[in-house]
Amino acid sequence: MPAPSRILLSPPDVGPLEREALLRAFDSGWIAPVGPEIGAFEEEIAARLGGEVEVAALQSGSAALLLALRLLGVGRGDRVLVPSLTFVASANAVLQLGAEPVFLDSEDDTWNVDPGALAEALDHGGDFRAVITVDLYGQCADYDRLLPLCRERGIPVVQDAAEALGAFHQGEPAGLQGDLAVFSFNGNKITTTAGGGALVSRNGDWIRRARKWATQAREPAAHYQHEEMGYNFRLSNLLAALGRAQLARLDDMIAARRDHRRAYGQALADLPGLSPMPEGVTGTPNFWLTALLLDPREAAASPEEVRQALEREDIETRPLWKPLHLQPLFAGAECRGGAVCERVFARGLCLPSGSAMTADDRDRVIAALRRVLEG
């Protein structure tokens, strides 16, 4: 009998619709980066968000973050507030512009940035050019508390919604809360273009300027005329076609991930010391990843022991994001608080959550978890 296949954390979920879309774009002859699929993808993202925004489709969410900060005038010597519990890309964009990230702790209720830490930094931490928020693991931050703090001081907000496409805050789609917002379509995200991202804003002038910068800031001339520094950041036509097919399936993929979250919760609820990632009361997550905490005072194994045990059964799990203020890259960086995100990191683990994962595979994960956590 063949060995069971490896269960991955969050692999791409693609099928006939994506294949048809790629072949359509291929057969159209638009193989080079430009092409009609790009504009159509941007329009469909905007429609998904309610049609009140403009969108620039880009090569990555990281590219979108860099352009967002540059649009806000972030540069050398500036300081930008960033959650510590996030992927390194959120802060790398700050460094790439010569600015300094100042890190903020998380709140227990959602693991997102703590509004109390933000208020303390804004009141007593000096001047800041911008604030980056992160919608962690597909759950929106508490914008009801965060945005007024920034608005009353005139500090713009970049919403890193890389993981949150399809989530909601107070009934409003994720991506509409910040002055600028970023999505990622990396291979592990809820929708993928293999690699890709998008920059979103209600300010159409910003998005048009970002599109210009993303195509090497070429001026409208017959020859190659350049007056500003630009980048090669635009998404390709072929990958935009893939993104359109994925976007059409987004609701079904969210439903599948929600089913995983519910099934894990029901099957593991009796295990001592185990608790799921908390859900805030202000929004609806997209359940990109199911994450849990293991209390060392009660759980039969540590997160690393669980990870290694499941790895031996060819099941991929992963620790939560290591807080950025603990990363060697940011040694010496300022951090407001830190105890909550450090505790969450020490106790947390992400479980396989892909929308293409079958019920049988999920049961295999659950059985493996129970074997190690029942002691």
Secondary structure, 3 states (H helix, E strand, C coil): CCCCCCECCCCCCCCHHHHHHHHHHHHCCCCCCCCHHHHHHHHHHHHHCCCCCEEEEECCHHHHHHHHHHHCCCCCCCEEEEECCCCCHHHHHHHHCCCEEEEECECCCCCCECHHHHHHHHHHCCCCCEEEEECHHHCCCCHHHHHHHHHCCCCCEEEECCCCCCCEECCEECCCCCCEEEEECCCCCCCCCCCCEEEEECCHHHHHHHHHHHECCECCCCCCCECCCCCECECCHHHHHHHHHHHHCHHHHHHHHHHHHHHHHHHHCCCCCEEECCCCCCEECCCCCEEEEECCCCCCCCHHHHHHHHHHCCECCECCCCCHHHCHHHCCCCEECCHHHHHHHHHEEEECCCCCCCHHHHHHHHHHHHHHHCC
